[in-house]
Amino acid sequence: MHIKSDDLAHENELVARNVRRFRLERAMSLGELARRSGLSKQTLSKIEQGSGNPTVETLSLLGAALDVPARRLLTEWGTPVYVQRHDEGQWADAGNWSERLLDEVYGSGYVRTLVLRLERSGRQPEPVVPHAAGTLHHIYVITGKLRTGPVTEPVDLAAGDFARFPGDIPHRHVCLSERVVAHMVTTLPQVRQISPTVLQGGPGA
């Protein structure tokens, strides 16, 4: 089966994201993954950078080392972190007011809106326990500086910045200034927002 270069690049990026996420979720170093899989650190580094071209055998070794089915490394799960900086938003004239679109989410059945206030504590807060599968957090910082997002992929936000990230994995909110005030919306779809999509034809096929 012939795989187009664009499809192959997307496939490699998908594998890179999944391998890195599963490895970090298991608190596993690159060296430990190399030991368990029998692959070199150089090979693993290329795979996680998306510049490798893993074969079916390589995916099988990685799956066994990460304790997940190899097919799952080729499956799109969840929603990636999305960030919109204060100077990137586009304002649109809506007649008597102007509006800035932060994000759009489809299929959400449960929506919870709140204002989040934090103060600097001097210690690292514990991660928030993961919510139900499919949960998304949408945070717009009003004042202050905030570090938020998945424990393995935090982002630093300042006033006017917006971020969306999955809430169904361990995440954390850390106040980087004396105080932070942020607007936060939590959504949970009635049905899976993004169904797993398995790419047809693995690397080397």
C-alpha positions as CSV (number, residue, x, y, z in Angstrom):
1,M,0.0,0.0,0.0
2,H,1.4,3.4,-1.0
3,I,1.2,6.1,1.6
4,K,1.3,9.7,0.5
5,S,4.0,11.9,2.0
6,D,1.5,14.2,3.7
7,D,-0.3,11.2,5.2
8,L,3.0,9.7,6.4
9,A,4.0,13.0,8.1
10,H,0.6,13.2,9.9
11,E,1.0,9.6,10.9
12,N,4.5,10.2,12.3
13,E,3.3,13.2,14.2
14,L,0.4,11.2,15.7
15,V,2.8,8.4,16.8
16,A,5.2,11.1,18.2
17,R,2.4,12.7,20.3
18,N,1.1,9.4,21.6
19,V,4.5,7.9,22.5
20,R,5.5,11.0,24.4
21,R,2.1,11.3,26.2
22,F,2.0,7.7,27.3
23,R,5.7,7.8,28.3
24,L,5.2,10.9,30.4
25,E,2.0,9.7,31.9
26,R,3.9,6.7,33.2
27,A,6.8,8.9,34.5
28,M,9.1,7.0,32.3
29,S,12.4,8.4,31.0
30,L,13.6,8.0,27.5
31,G,16.3,5.7,28.8
32,E,13.8,3.5,30.6
33,L,11.6,3.3,27.5
34,A,14.7,2.4,25.5
35,R,15.6,-0.4,28.0
36,R,12.1,-1.8,28.0
37,S,11.6,-1.7,24.2
38,G,15.0,-2.7,23.1
39,L,15.2,0.4,20.9
40,S,18.0,3.0,21.0
41,K,17.5,6.4,22.7
42,Q,18.4,8.0,19.4
43,T,15.6,6.1,17.6
44,L,13.1,7.0,20.3
45,S,14.1,10.6,20.2
46,K,13.5,10.8,16.5
47,I,10.1,9.1,16.9
48,E,9.0,11.6,19.6
49,Q,10.2,14.5,17.4
50,G,8.1,13.1,14.5
51,S,11.1,12.7,12.3
52,G,11.3,8.9,12.6
53,N,9.5,6.5,10.4
54,P,8.6,3.6,12.7
55,T,7.8,0.2,11.3
56,V,5.0,-2.1,12.4
57,E,7.6,-4.1,14.4
58,T,8.9,-0.9,16.1
59,L,5.3,0.1,17.0
60,S,4.8,-3.4,18.5
61,L,7.9,-3.0,20.7
62,L,6.8,0.4,21.8
63,G,3.3,-0.7,22.6
64,A,4.6,-3.6,24.7
65,A,7.0,-1.3,26.5
66,L,4.2,1.3,27.2
67,D,1.7,-1.4,28.0
68,V,-0.8,-0.3,25.4
69,P,-2.0,-2.0,22.2
70,A,0.3,-1.0,19.3
71,R,-2.8,0.1,17.3
72,R,-3.5,2.8,19.9
73,L,-0.3,4.5,18.9
74,L,-2.0,5.2,15.6
75,T,-5.3,6.4,17.2
76,E,-6.2,10.1,17.8
77,W,-7.5,10.4,21.3
78,G,-8.7,13.4,23.2
79,T,-8.1,17.1,22.4
80,P,-4.7,18.8,22.2
81,V,-3.9,21.9,24.2
82,Y,-5.0,25.1,22.4
83,V,-3.6,28.5,23.3
84,Q,-4.6,31.9,21.9
85,R,-2.4,34.8,23.1
86,H,-3.9,38.2,23.9
87,D,-2.4,39.8,20.8
88,E,-3.5,37.0,18.4
89,G,-7.3,37.3,18.9
90,Q,-9.3,39.0,16.1
91,W,-12.0,41.5,17.1
92,A,-15.2,41.6,15.0
93,D,-17.7,44.4,14.8
94,A,-21.1,43.0,15.8
95,G,-23.1,46.2,15.6
96,N,-23.4,47.8,19.0
97,W,-20.4,45.8,20.4
98,S,-17.2,44.1,19.3
99,E,-16.5,40.5,20.0
100,R,-13.4,38.3,20.1
101,L,-14.0,34.6,19.5
102,L,-11.9,32.5,21.8
103,D,-13.0,29.0,20.8
104,E,-15.9,26.8,19.6
105,V,-16.8,23.4,20.9
106,Y,-19.5,21.1,19.5
107,G,-21.5,18.4,21.2
108,S,-21.2,19.7,24.7
109,G,-24.1,18.6,26.9
110,Y,-22.8,19.9,30.3
111,V,-21.4,23.4,30.7
112,R,-20.1,24.9,33.9
113,T,-19.0,28.5,34.0
114,L,-17.1,30.1,36.9
115,V,-14.6,32.8,37.9
116,L,-11.3,31.3,39.3
117,R,-9.3,33.2,41.9
118,L,-5.9,32.1,43.0
119,E,-3.2,33.5,45.3
120,R,0.5,32.7,45.3
121,S,1.1,30.1,48.0
122,G,4.8,29.3,47.7
123,R,4.3,25.6,47.3
124,Q,3.4,23.5,44.3
125,P,-0.4,22.6,44.4
126,E,-1.4,19.0,44.0
127,P,-2.7,17.9,40.6
128,V,-6.5,18.1,40.1
129,V,-8.0,14.6,39.9
130,P,-9.0,13.8,36.3
131,H,-12.7,14.4,35.4
132,A,-15.0,12.3,33.3
133,A,-13.7,11.3,29.8
134,G,-14.2,14.0,27.2
135,T,-14.0,16.9,29.8
136,L,-12.5,20.1,28.5
137,H,-11.4,23.2,30.4
138,H,-11.4,26.6,28.8
139,I,-9.6,29.4,30.7
140,Y,-9.3,33.1,29.9
141,V,-7.0,35.0,32.2
142,I,-8.4,38.4,33.3
143,T,-5.6,39.5,35.6
144,G,-2.3,38.1,36.7
145,K,-0.2,35.2,35.4
146,L,-1.2,31.6,35.5
147,R,0.5,28.2,34.8
148,T,-2.2,25.8,33.9
149,G,-2.9,22.7,31.8
150,P,-2.0,19.0,31.9
151,V,0.7,18.1,34.3
152,T,2.8,16.8,31.4
153,E,2.1,19.8,29.2
154,P,1.6,23.0,31.2
155,V,1.3,26.5,29.6
156,D,2.0,29.9,31.0
157,L,-0.7,32.5,30.5
158,A,-0.9,36.2,31.1
159,A,-3.9,38.6,31.1
160,G,-5.8,38.3,27.8
161,D,-4.5,34.8,27.0
162,F,-6.8,31.9,26.5
163,A,-6.2,28.2,26.6
164,R,-8.3,25.0,26.2
165,F,-7.0,21.7,27.4
166,P,-8.3,18.2,28.3
167,G,-9.6,17.9,31.9
168,D,-9.8,14.1,31.8
169,I,-6.1,13.8,32.6
170,P,-4.2,15.1,35.7
171,H,-3.9,18.9,35.5
172,R,-2.9,21.8,37.7
173,H,-3.4,25.5,38.2
174,V,-0.4,27.5,39.6
175,C,-0.4,31.2,40.4
176,L,2.7,32.9,39.0
177,S,1.8,36.4,40.2
178,E,0.5,37.6,43.6
179,R,-3.1,37.0,42.4
180,V,-4.9,35.6,39.4
181,V,-8.4,36.1,38.3
182,A,-9.6,33.9,35.4
183,H,-12.8,33.0,33.7
184,M,-13.2,29.2,33.4
185,V,-15.7,27.1,31.5
186,T,-15.8,23.3,31.8
187,T,-17.6,21.3,29.2
188,L,-18.5,17.6,29.1
189,P,-20.1,16.3,25.9
190,Q,-23.2,14.1,26.0
191,V,-21.5,12.0,23.4
192,R,-17.8,11.6,22.7
193,Q,-16.6,14.9,21.2
194,I,-13.9,13.4,19.0
195,S,-14.3,9.7,18.2
196,P,-11.1,7.7,18.0
197,T,-9.9,7.8,14.4
198,V,-7.6,5.0,13.4
199,L,-5.4,5.7,10.4
200,Q,-5.5,3.0,7.7
201,G,-2.3,1.4,6.8
202,G,0.6,1.5,9.3
203,P,4.1,2.6,8.7
204,G,5.9,0.3,6.4
205,A,2.6,-1.1,5.0
